[in-house]
Amino acid sequence: MDPRLHQLAKVLTGFSTKLKKGERVLIETFDTPDSVPLALARAARERGAQPFFLLRSSRVLREFIVGASPKEFKAEAAVQLKRMQGMDAYIAVRGSHNIFESSDVSGPQMAGYLKAMKPVLDHRVNKTRWVVLRWPTPSMAQQARMSTEAFEDFFYRVCTLDYARMIPGMNALKRLMEKTDKVHITGPGTDLRFSIKGIPAITCGGEYNIPDGEVFTAPVKDSVEGEVSFNASTVYQGGAYDQVRLVFKKGKVVEATSNDNKGLNRILDSDAGARYIGEFAIGFNPHVTEPMRDILFDEKIAGSFHFTPGQAYEQADNGNRSQVHWDLVNIQRPEWGGGEIKFDGKVIRKDGIFIPKSLHKLNPDYLLGKKSR
């Protein structure tokens, strides 16, 4: 077994989910080799935990969604919820042989499946200790325009990052966000204003997602005004979206355009909450620098922020509820057009660089013109 996989399994069962003796952990994998659940099972048992397994195929899941009736969706969700309710922790490793596997699933079928499965997702997010990550496949290497070997090296480097080094900077950003009322974000195609007053900010340093490196909160639901353009391409519900632009009035998306206006607006019309924002986050992972159409990586890009139509997290709750949670990413480094984030009128990040001294540890050395440590 690759020693890097063993080390990653120890990170996921230890630092991320903090498994304890006697606890139950559900290990869910998509399109991964058997070595992945094996490594996780052994690492869990080293900590005295009890591993349970759900080994999935994206192609088989597509077949279920395409042909299932609402009754079958409901029955599947009941089984999944019962299983999840018996778990203390959840680890998901999601590979993908084809990122567009569900691209031909009809809108109503996908919406029906996601609606049925929402109680499972809610229980997992709010009632278990969980972590989700990707698995490096040749398909992902192609997305990143890298060789398979180079992408695997990148994957293990970013996934076993010493996230504890980020803690002082993350805590400082958390404190600053929780003191802030008005946020103003500007850049090419972006002039966005909203309030985050009274909503907690949550630090993310390897406990929920791998890779990680963000602090998130949520806007006051009806406070969002203006427009935002997202320069990172994205894949969601099997569709590819470029140049997404959203216009807001009183918190609601009133205009949405992209390379696929029909698909974009279909998603935003999934339910009443999909046109409101459930998350605002600032990303700063020093090893994740370019978009690769994979949200778990792209939302952590150094010098980025993401703004999320749909469901809010209960830890940073603005009351918005939806089956949608779509992290759309804007990169503000100079080579991507630059931009500013202001908190209560003061610039806290310009062109991807944090300005307050307390946040300097979140700035990657390469953005400051220094040699990497």
C-alpha positions as CSV (number, residue, x, y, z in Angstrom):
1,M,0.0,0.0,0.0
2,D,1.3,3.5,-0.9
3,P,2.6,5.0,2.4
4,R,1.1,8.3,1.3
5,L,-2.4,6.7,1.4
6,H,-1.7,5.3,4.9
7,Q,-0.7,8.8,6.0
8,L,-3.8,10.3,4.4
9,A,-6.0,7.7,6.2
10,K,-4.5,8.6,9.5
11,V,-5.2,12.3,8.9
12,L,-8.9,11.6,8.0
13,T,-9.5,9.3,10.9
14,G,-7.5,11.3,13.4
15,F,-7.3,15.0,12.7
16,S,-10.4,15.3,10.6
17,T,-13.0,13.1,12.3
18,K,-11.2,12.4,15.6
19,L,-12.5,8.8,15.9
20,K,-12.6,7.4,19.3
21,K,-12.8,3.8,20.7
22,G,-16.2,2.2,20.0
23,E,-17.4,4.8,17.6
24,R,-19.0,3.9,14.3
25,V,-17.8,5.5,11.1
26,L,-19.4,5.2,7.6
27,I,-16.8,5.0,4.9
28,E,-18.4,5.9,1.5
29,T,-16.4,5.8,-1.7
30,F,-17.1,6.6,-5.3
31,D,-15.0,5.2,-8.1
32,T,-11.9,4.5,-6.0
33,P,-9.6,1.5,-5.8
34,D,-10.2,-1.0,-3.0
35,S,-7.0,0.2,-1.3
36,V,-8.8,3.4,-0.2
37,P,-11.5,1.8,2.0
38,L,-9.0,-0.8,3.2
39,A,-6.6,2.0,4.3
40,L,-9.4,3.9,6.0
41,A,-10.7,0.7,7.8
42,R,-7.3,-0.1,9.1
43,A,-6.7,3.4,10.3
44,A,-10.1,3.5,12.0
45,R,-9.5,0.2,13.8
46,E,-6.1,1.5,15.0
47,R,-8.1,4.1,16.9
48,G,-10.6,1.5,18.2
49,A,-13.5,2.6,15.9
50,Q,-15.8,0.4,14.0
51,P,-15.8,1.0,10.2
52,F,-18.9,0.4,8.0
53,F,-18.8,0.7,4.2
54,L,-20.8,2.0,1.3
55,L,-18.9,1.4,-1.9
56,R,-20.4,3.3,-4.9
57,S,-20.1,3.7,-8.6
58,S,-21.1,7.0,-10.2
59,R,-22.3,5.2,-13.3
60,V,-24.5,2.8,-11.3
61,L,-25.9,5.7,-9.3
62,R,-26.8,7.5,-12.5
63,E,-28.7,4.4,-13.6
64,F,-30.7,4.5,-10.4
65,I,-31.5,8.2,-10.6
66,V,-32.5,7.9,-14.3
67,G,-35.0,5.1,-13.8
68,A,-36.3,5.4,-10.2
69,S,-39.8,6.6,-9.3
70,P,-40.5,9.0,-6.5
71,K,-41.5,6.0,-4.4
72,E,-38.1,4.4,-5.0
73,F,-36.3,7.7,-4.1
74,K,-38.2,7.8,-0.9
75,A,-37.4,4.2,0.0
76,E,-33.7,4.7,-0.8
77,A,-33.6,7.8,1.3
78,A,-35.2,5.9,4.3
79,V,-32.5,3.2,4.1
80,Q,-29.7,5.8,3.8
81,L,-31.1,7.9,6.7
82,K,-31.4,4.9,9.0
83,R,-27.8,3.9,8.3
84,M,-26.6,7.5,8.8
85,Q,-28.4,7.8,12.1
86,G,-26.4,4.9,13.5
87,M,-23.1,6.6,12.8
88,D,-20.9,8.9,14.8
89,A,-18.7,9.9,11.9
90,Y,-18.6,9.9,8.1
91,I,-15.7,9.8,5.7
92,A,-16.4,10.2,1.9
93,V,-13.8,9.7,-0.8
94,R,-15.2,10.6,-4.2
95,G,-13.4,9.7,-7.4
96,S,-14.9,10.2,-10.8
97,H,-14.1,8.4,-14.0
98,N,-16.3,10.9,-15.9
99,I,-17.3,14.2,-14.3
100,F,-20.2,14.5,-16.7
101,E,-21.7,11.1,-15.8
102,S,-25.0,12.7,-14.7
103,S,-25.1,15.3,-17.5
104,D,-28.0,13.5,-19.3
105,V,-30.1,13.0,-16.2
106,S,-33.3,15.1,-16.6
107,G,-33.8,18.1,-14.4
108,P,-37.0,16.7,-12.7
109,Q,-35.3,13.3,-11.9
110,M,-32.2,15.0,-10.4
111,A,-34.4,17.4,-8.4
112,G,-36.5,14.5,-7.2
113,Y,-33.5,12.5,-6.0
114,L,-31.9,15.5,-4.3
115,K,-35.1,16.4,-2.5
116,A,-35.6,12.9,-1.2
117,M,-32.0,12.6,0.0
118,K,-31.9,16.0,1.7
119,P,-32.8,14.6,5.2
120,V,-29.8,12.3,4.9
121,L,-27.5,15.1,4.0
122,D,-28.9,17.3,6.8
123,H,-28.3,14.5,9.4
124,R,-24.8,13.8,8.1
125,V,-23.8,17.5,8.1
126,N,-25.4,18.5,11.4
127,K,-25.3,15.3,13.5
128,T,-22.0,13.5,12.6
129,R,-18.3,14.4,12.5
130,W,-17.6,14.3,8.8
131,V,-15.0,14.9,6.1
132,V,-15.3,14.8,2.4
133,L,-12.5,14.6,-0.2
134,R,-11.8,13.7,-3.8
135,W,-9.7,10.8,-5.1
136,P,-7.1,11.5,-7.8
137,T,-8.1,9.9,-11.1
138,P,-6.8,10.4,-14.6
139,S,-10.0,12.3,-15.3
140,M,-9.2,14.8,-12.6
141,A,-5.6,15.1,-13.8
142,Q,-7.0,16.0,-17.2
143,Q,-9.2,18.7,-15.6
144,A,-6.1,20.1,-13.9
145,R,-4.1,19.8,-17.2
146,M,-1.5,17.7,-15.4
147,S,0.0,14.3,-15.9
148,T,-1.5,11.5,-13.7
149,E,1.7,11.2,-11.7
150,A,2.1,14.9,-11.2
151,F,-1.5,15.3,-10.1
152,E,-1.2,12.4,-7.6
153,D,1.8,14.2,-6.1
154,F,-0.1,17.4,-5.9
155,F,-3.1,15.6,-4.4
156,Y,-1.1,14.0,-1.5
157,R,0.8,17.3,-0.9
158,V,-2.4,19.4,-0.5
159,C,-4.3,16.7,1.4
160,T,-1.7,16.1,4.0
161,L,-0.9,19.8,4.5
162,D,-0.1,20.8,8.1
163,Y,-3.4,22.6,8.6
164,A,-2.5,23.4,12.2
165,R,-0.2,26.1,10.8
166,M,-3.2,28.0,9.5
167,I,-5.0,28.2,12.9
168,P,-3.7,31.6,14.1
169,G,-4.5,33.3,10.8
170,M,-7.9,31.5,10.5
171,N,-8.9,32.5,14.1
172,A,-7.9,36.1,13.4
173,L,-10.1,36.2,10.2
174,K,-12.9,34.6,12.1
175,R,-12.8,37.3,14.8
176,L,-12.7,40.0,12.2
177,M,-15.6,38.6,10.3
178,E,-17.7,38.3,13.5
179,K,-17.1,42.0,14.2
180,T,-18.1,43.0,10.7
181,D,-21.5,44.3,9.5
182,K,-21.0,45.5,5.9
183,V,-19.1,43.6,3.2
184,H,-18.3,45.2,-0.1
185,I,-16.6,43.2,-2.9
186,T,-15.4,44.7,-6.1
187,G,-13.6,43.5,-9.2
188,P,-14.2,42.9,-12.9
189,G,-17.9,42.4,-13.3
190,T,-18.4,42.5,-9.6
191,D,-19.8,45.2,-7.3
192,L,-21.5,43.3,-4.4
193,R,-22.7,44.5,-1.0
194,F,-24.2,42.6,1.9
195,S,-24.3,42.3,5.7
196,I,-22.8,39.4,7.8
197,K,-23.8,41.0,11.1
198,G,-24.6,38.6,13.9
199,I,-23.8,35.4,11.9
200,P,-21.0,33.2,13.2
201,A,-17.8,32.6,11.1
202,I,-16.5,29.1,10.9
203,T,-12.8,28.2,10.4
204,C,-12.1,25.2,8.1
205,G,-8.7,23.6,8.5
206,G,-9.0,20.0,7.4
207,E,-11.9,19.0,9.6
208,Y,-14.8,19.0,7.0
209,N,-13.1,19.0,3.6
210,I,-9.8,17.9,2.3
211,P,-8.2,20.0,0.8
212,D,-9.2,22.8,3.1
213,G,-8.4,26.4,3.9
214,E,-11.3,28.8,4.2
215,V,-13.4,30.7,6.7
216,F,-17.1,30.9,6.0
217,T,-20.1,32.6,7.2
218,A,-23.4,33.7,5.5
219,P,-24.9,37.0,4.4
220,V,-28.0,38.3,6.1
221,K,-30.5,36.7,3.8
222,D,-32.2,39.7,2.3
223,S,-29.2,42.0,2.5
224,V,-27.4,41.1,-0.8
225,E,-27.4,43.8,-3.5
226,G,-25.5,44.3,-6.7
227,E,-23.8,41.9,-9.1
228,V,-21.0,39.3,-9.0
229,S,-19.2,37.5,-11.9
230,F,-17.4,34.2,-11.2
231,N,-14.3,33.6,-13.2
232,A,-13.7,29.9,-12.2
233,S,-15.5,27.5,-14.4
234,T,-17.7,25.0,-12.5
235,V,-19.5,21.6,-12.9
236,Y,-22.7,21.1,-11.0
237,Q,-25.4,18.5,-11.3
238,G,-23.5,17.1,-14.3
239,G,-23.5,20.4,-16.3
240,A,-20.6,22.7,-17.1
241,Y,-21.0,26.4,-16.4
242,D,-18.6,29.2,-17.4
243,Q,-18.8,33.0,-16.8
244,V,-21.7,32.7,-14.3
245,R,-23.0,36.2,-13.5
246,L,-25.7,36.8,-10.8
247,V,-27.6,40.1,-10.1
248,F,-29.2,40.5,-6.6
249,K,-32.0,42.7,-5.2
250,K,-33.1,42.3,-1.6
251,G,-31.0,39.1,-1.3
252,K,-32.6,37.3,-4.3
253,V,-31.0,36.4,-7.6
254,V,-33.1,38.4,-10.1
255,E,-30.9,37.8,-13.1
256,A,-28.6,34.9,-13.9
257,T,-26.5,34.3,-17.0
258,S,-23.7,32.0,-18.1
259,N,-22.8,29.9,-21.1
260,D,-25.9,27.8,-20.3
261,N,-28.6,30.2,-19.2
262,K,-31.3,27.5,-19.3
263,G,-29.4,25.0,-17.1
264,L,-28.3,27.7,-14.7
265,N,-31.8,29.1,-14.1
266,R,-33.2,25.6,-13.9
267,I,-30.9,24.9,-10.9
268,L,-31.8,28.3,-9.3
269,D,-35.5,27.5,-9.7
270,S,-35.1,24.2,-7.9
271,D,-36.9,25.6,-4.8
272,A,-37.6,28.9,-3.1
273,G,-34.2,29.0,-1.4
274,A,-32.0,28.4,-4.4
275,R,-32.1,32.0,-5.5
276,Y,-30.8,33.2,-2.1
277,I,-27.3,32.9,-0.7
278,G,-26.4,30.4,2.0
279,E,-22.7,30.9,2.3
280,F,-19.9,33.5,1.9
281,A,-16.4,32.2,2.3
282,I,-12.8,33.4,1.8
283,G,-10.3,30.8,0.5
284,F,-6.6,30.7,1.1
285,N,-5.0,27.3,0.6
286,P,-1.5,28.0,-0.6
287,H,-1.2,24.8,-2.7
288,V,-4.5,25.3,-4.6
289,T,-3.9,28.0,-7.2
290,E,-5.8,27.2,-10.4
291,P,-9.4,26.1,-11.0
292,M,-10.0,22.6,-12.2
293,R,-13.8,22.4,-12.3
294,D,-13.9,20.6,-9.0
295,I,-15.6,22.5,-6.3
296,L,-13.8,20.9,-3.3
297,F,-10.5,22.1,-4.7
298,D,-11.6,25.3,-6.4
299,E,-13.4,26.8,-3.4
300,K,-10.1,26.8,-1.5
301,I,-8.0,28.6,-4.1
302,A,-5.5,31.1,-2.7
303,G,-6.9,34.6,-3.2
304,S,-10.5,33.5,-3.9
305,F,-13.9,33.9,-2.4
306,H,-17.0,31.9,-3.0
307,F,-20.6,32.9,-2.8
308,T,-23.1,30.0,-2.6
309,P,-26.7,29.9,-3.8
310,G,-28.8,27.6,-1.7
311,Q,-28.6,25.9,1.7
312,A,-26.9,27.6,4.7
313,Y,-25.0,25.6,7.2
314,E,-26.5,25.4,10.7
315,Q,-23.2,26.5,12.2
316,A,-23.4,29.8,10.3
317,D,-27.1,30.0,9.7
318,N,-29.0,32.8,7.9
319,G,-32.2,30.7,7.7
320,N,-32.0,29.8,4.1
321,R,-33.1,26.3,3.1
322,S,-32.7,24.6,-0.2
323,Q,-31.7,21.3,-1.8
324,V,-29.1,23.4,-3.7
325,H,-25.6,24.3,-2.3
326,W,-23.5,25.5,-5.2
327,D,-20.1,27.1,-4.3
328,L,-19.4,29.6,-7.1
329,V,-15.8,30.9,-7.1
330,N,-14.2,34.2,-7.9
331,I,-10.4,34.4,-8.0
332,Q,-9.1,37.9,-7.2
333,R,-5.3,37.5,-7.8
334,P,-3.9,40.0,-10.3
335,E,-3.6,37.5,-13.2
336,W,-7.3,36.8,-12.8
337,G,-8.3,40.5,-12.9
338,G,-7.8,41.5,-9.2
339,G,-10.3,42.8,-6.8
340,E,-10.9,44.0,-3.3
341,I,-12.9,42.9,-0.2
342,K,-13.8,45.6,2.3
343,F,-15.2,45.0,5.8
344,D,-17.0,48.1,7.1
345,G,-15.2,50.3,4.6
346,K,-11.7,49.0,5.3
347,V,-9.8,46.9,2.7
348,I,-9.0,43.5,4.2
349,R,-7.8,41.8,1.0
350,K,-6.6,43.4,-2.2
351,D,-5.7,41.3,-5.3
352,G,-5.6,38.2,-3.2
353,I,-3.3,39.6,-0.5
354,F,-4.6,40.0,3.1
355,I,-3.8,43.5,4.3
356,P,-4.3,43.5,8.2
357,K,-1.1,42.3,9.9
358,S,-3.1,39.7,11.9
359,L,-4.0,37.9,8.6
360,H,-0.5,37.9,7.0
361,K,0.0,34.3,7.9
362,L,-2.7,33.4,5.5
363,N,-0.8,34.9,2.6
364,P,1.1,32.4,0.5
365,D,4.8,33.3,0.2
366,Y,4.7,33.2,-3.6
367,L,2.1,35.9,-3.7
368,L,4.4,38.1,-1.6
369,G,7.4,37.4,-3.8
370,K,9.2,35.3,-1.2
371,K,10.7,31.8,-1.5
372,S,8.5,29.0,-0.4
373,R,9.2,27.7,3.1
